[in-house]
Structure formats: structure tokens, C-alpha cells
Amino acid sequence: MSILKRPQIAGQLYFVFISLMGCLIFVFMHRGEFLHYTPSQWVWVYAMLGAAMILNYFTFQLPPEGNLQSMDSSIYLACIFIYGAPFALTIILFNTVAMALYDRKIPVWKHFVNFSIYTLMIAGSALIFQAAGGITGPMVNDKFGAYLAALLVYFLINVFLIGFYYYLLYRGSLYDILKNFMKDTLLVYLSTLILSLVLSVLIVHNGIFGLALFIGLSVMLSYSFKQLFSMYNEAQEKAIKDQRTGLYNHSYFESLLDAEIKKATASNTALSLAMIDIDDFKKYNDQFGHLKGDMLLGFLGSFLKKECKVAEVVASRFGGEEFTILMPGYDEKHAGLFINRLRKKLNDTYFDGVEIFPSGCLSFSAGVATYQVDIHDKSQFVDLADQALYYAKKQGKNIVHVYGSASKKESEIDFTEDVRDIEQQLKLFLYKDVDTFKHSKRVFRYAMDMSEVLGLTNTERRNFVLGALIHDIGKLEIPWGILNKKDKLTPAEWETVKRHVSWGKRIAETNDRFKELVPFIELHHERYDGHGYPHGFKGKQIPKLCRMLTIIDSFDAMTTERPYQKTKTFEEGIAELRLCAGTQFDPELVELFIAYIEQRSLERQEPAAGAEV
């Protein structure tokens, strides 16, 4: 079994350790025995070496990807059983040298590591064989337990050495990794046991002719295994590929993303993801039909596959006209540059009918996100790339946007979209209570100004302003007759009105984007002295910006016309705020708001009456 993966630092140290151990064991057990071989022994060295090389040539693949298996282990086991461990070590030494000279594409260190692993397996197997009472030479029937123990140890050492390497590479559960290796290789090793015993019998009784028969049988078995796994790989290929584009499909992308996130976390390496969307694809479909649209998807699939192969990244079809590119080892900067070069190259690549596109060429919008340690879920990672794609679309298409690279622009886009969405919901008030709609818009404008006065961060500003806009959304649940009643409300009706904060909370919680606004909806009727509703929170138990919203909301309610209360002038409203400072309102925030109102009145020469803001 050979390892063809490129090791990380932990893997490199592990290989150094294995190599040192293999060399020490080889020197200790071999002691230069081949220097004393007779000519007849050398004949068998060459014969067994040739058999090992032939079987090594007929390797076949077993899971996990990159793990190769051959029947050559039966040669080494037969050597242990007939000639002893030093003879088997001679064969593996010469075989390693021959393979290193023959296959120079594989680095020498990989041949050396494989030699060390085989040495440890042979040494462990031989020691157990001896300890279990095994006798070198012709097969002894009543010593079958020794043969079985030798193979078991050979198998377990192989599984542990290779499995531990994959554990260092991918982390996860060592037990699960070893269990999977044992399950995947058990059939092959059972075959190896039988073959090694068959070979021992054939060599003892039939000499070279017996060895030739064995090679023929082993080659056919190896070829059968190779064909079996070739069929398996073909079936798997169909299962993981998108037939229209030739790229990996969505399901395989998710499993690959899982694996790459684990590798990036374990080795602390960069990992980036791009979400790509063909610009104006629907327009192309409508103009030329779905058949031509499918041809365009296939063309783009071939384009991405070719370019991504060169860059050693992986392209997949996410769905519809959306694609993903997973970029192991790419940080934010290099990922953005690669996707942008890809976009420009596509712009210069002709496809029939691209003249109908607004840009007159094939183009895509792309969002790029880079994995961070605080991203604990693959869906969160995909969401960031998808959000970056959304920002790219909003900036005019045929653009690559790296998530977080323009946080101010992202915030502006998000804020504008959120305001639009909330206003769409508030328009329901236009038929039920136009005054509440106007009040919400005025409070929103006050909050915009006060966010500057308070020096809020982008996040605080977004939540405060949107919270002000949506704070009365729960009033949509209040019956029309109560909401528009001209007379004073009865106690029962007033209790119904007070429930609008709870109703509004439930409405906001149905949308993940607005969950952060819940405190503004639920707490804007709490009082500084603890006599508000719904919870009776007091002082700093109420979030600061909710306390400010209470002041803004009350001031606007006092200074604009309401069906069940007298309208106050701005001067009366300011006096009322000061009168209730320390009881209903936070006194410090009251003075900040009053200073803002007075300054604005001076600048705009605001009328004293309750005109609309």
C-alpha cells in the first residue's frame, strides 16, 4: 500500500519517524545477510524480486482516494514463511531500488517511506510468526495459527501506519479512520493470506514453475480487482458529475466543501469559495430557447473546468446558472484576483448569440468569501459567498465582489434593501391607519439624525434606524375600530393596544434579517422608572438605544395629531420631556435629544406647531 498525498508538516515529521524506524529495524534484522547468499539463493532472490515487481505493476485503487494496493505482499509473506525475515527484507530493498530507478516521476522520499513501512510490516509479521511457533521452510499444517497471526500483524501494522497518517492529515476520529481502512482492505488481505500460503506450497513442491503459476493467478486477480474498482469509479463519477456541464454536482460540492473545511481548520491553511452567476441568462434563454441555453451552460462548464484544472481549484454546478469554485490554499486577495482574471477571460471568449447581452459579451457576477475559524458551518460559508454575489449584482453585474472588502458599500446595500422591505410591510398601514405609517416614517428620520448625534457604529446605526422604522409593526394586529377610535380607549381596549409590542416581536422573529430589531419593537414602551410595559424593566435594564427610541417615539406622538389626545407644540413637547425625565425617560438622553431638536429648529426655523417632520 502506498501513500501519494502531499504531506503537511505533521505528516512530514511522521514520515521522518517512520523512515528512521524502518532503517533501524532493517539493519537490526538483516545484518547484511545477502552478502553470504549462494548462487542458488540468488536465483530465488531474482525470481521473487521479478514476481514482486510484476505484481507491483498491477496495482489497483482502494478507498480512500490515492491509496494503492497490490498483491506483492503475498511475495514478502511467502518469503517469511519459507526463507525467513532477512530474505524478505532483501527482496523489498531490491524492489524499492528498482522501482525508484524505473519510476522517476515519484519522488525518492516516497519510495523510501514505502520501503520503511514494508520493513516494519515484514519485521512485525516475522517476529509474531516466530513467537507463535512458526517454522521456516515447507508449510506445516498444524502451525496454521502462526501463519494466521503473521498475516494479522502484517495487516494491522499496515492499517495503523497508513491510517495514522490520514488522521494527522484530516484529524477526525482515529478509531473511525482505522475502522474504515480495515473494512476497505480486509478482502484484499484475506486474498493475500491465501495466496501467500498457496505460493509457499507451490515453491516448495514445484519450484520456479510453481512461482510462474502463482504469478499468473495473482495477475488475473489483480486485474479483476482493478476492473471492479474501475467500474466502481465510473459509477461514482456519474453520481458526482452534472451531466449538462461536466462539472461536479451540488451534492459532491457539499461533501468536498466539508472535507476542505476540515483540512483548512486542521492545518490552518487558507480556503476561499466563489459563487458565480451568469449575467442575464434568462434573457438568453428567452431569446434562443432552452436547448441553446443548455449549450451555453455546457460551454461555460467546459471553460471553468479547463481554467480551474490549471489553477488547481475545483468548479461545481451549484444549480441553474449558478456555479461554485472552491479554492484550497487561496487567501482573500489571490482568490479575488483569480476569479477576476477568469471573468475577464470569459468576457473575451465568444459564444454564439452573446450580442444580445447588455455588455455584448459573456459575463458573470461573482462573490468570494474566505474561510475564517469562527465559521463553524459549511452553510454559513456558502451564505457569505452568496451574499458577496448579491453585492456584486447590486453594483451592476459583471463584477467580482470579495466579502468584507468594501464593508461600507455592503452596509449601504444591506441598509437600503432592509428599509425597502420594512416599508413594504408598513404600507399595509395605508389602508388601516395612515397615521401610524406617517409616524413610523417620522420616527425613522429622527433616528437617522440621532444616530449621527450619538456617534453610532454602522451596526448600531442600522439596528437603531431600522428598529425605529419597524417599532409599531405589531399595530397591524390591532382591530381597525380600536386603532382609529376618536374617543378615549376603554381599559380593555387599552390592554389590546399594549399587546402590539408582543405581536410585533413575533412578526420580526419570522425573518432572520430582522431578529436584531426585536428589542426596539418589544421595549419601546418600557419606562426609565420601571412602570412601563411589557416587562417593567428599569433604568439600564432597558438597552440605551431603546431608551432613546422611547424618547423619539413619545415626542413625535405628542407633537403630531392623534385621534385620542391633544396635540402639543414643539415647545410643549420639550417641556413634557423634561418634566418626565427620570421617570418615563432617561434624563441624559432627553437632554441630548432636546439639544438636537432646538438646534434643528434654529437651522430650519421649524414652526412651533406639530407639523409633519
HELIX and SHEET records of a PDB file:
HELIX    1   1 ILE A    9  HIS A   30  1                                  22    
HELIX    2   2 GLU A   33  HIS A   36  5                                   4    
HELIX    3   3 PRO A   39  TYR A   57  1                                  19    
HELIX    4   4 SER A   73  ILE A   82  1                                  10    
HELIX    5   5 ALA A   85  TYR A  102  1                                  18    
HELIX    6   6 VAL A  108  ALA A  131  1                                  24    
HELIX    7   7 ASN A  141  LYS A  143  5                                   3    
HELIX    8   8 PHE A  144  TYR A  170  1                                  27    
HELIX    9   9 LEU A  174  ILE A  240  1                                  67    
HELIX   10  10 HIS A  250  SER A  267  1                                  18    
HELIX   11  11 PHE A  281  PHE A  288  1                                   8    
HELIX   12  12 HIS A  290  ALA A  311  1                                  22    
HELIX   13  13 GLU A  332  ASN A  347  1                                  16    
HELIX   14  14 VAL A  354  ILE A  356  5                                   3    
HELIX   15  15 LYS A  378  LYS A  394  1                                  17    
HELIX   16  16 SER A  407  LEU A  426  1                                  20    
HELIX   17  17 PHE A  429  LYS A  432  1                                   4    
HELIX   18  18 VAL A  434  LEU A  454  1                                  21    
HELIX   19  19 ASN A  458  ILE A  470  1                                  13    
HELIX   20  20 ILE A  473  GLU A  477  5                                   5    
HELIX   21  21 TRP A  480  LEU A  483  1                                   4    
HELIX   22  22 PRO A  491  LYS A  498  1                                   8    
HELIX   23  23 HIS A  500  GLU A  509  1                                  10    
HELIX   24  24 ASP A  512  LEU A  517  5                                   6    
HELIX   25  25 VAL A  518  LEU A  523  1                                   6    
HELIX   26  26 GLY A  539  GLN A  541  5                                   3    
HELIX   27  27 LYS A  544  THR A  559  1                                  16    
HELIX   28  28 PHE A  570  CYS A  580  1                                  11    
HELIX   29  29 PRO A  587  ARG A  604  1                                  18    
SHEET    1   A 2 PHE A  60  LEU A  62  0                                        
SHEET    2   A 2 ASN A  67  GLN A  69 -1                                        
SHEET    1   B 5 VAL A 314  GLY A 319  0                                        
SHEET    2   B 5 GLU A 322  PRO A 328 -1                                        
SHEET    3   B 5 LEU A 271  ILE A 278 -1                                        
SHEET    4   B 5 PHE A 364  THR A 370 -1                                        
SHEET    5   B 5 VAL A 400  VAL A 402  1                                        
END                                                                             
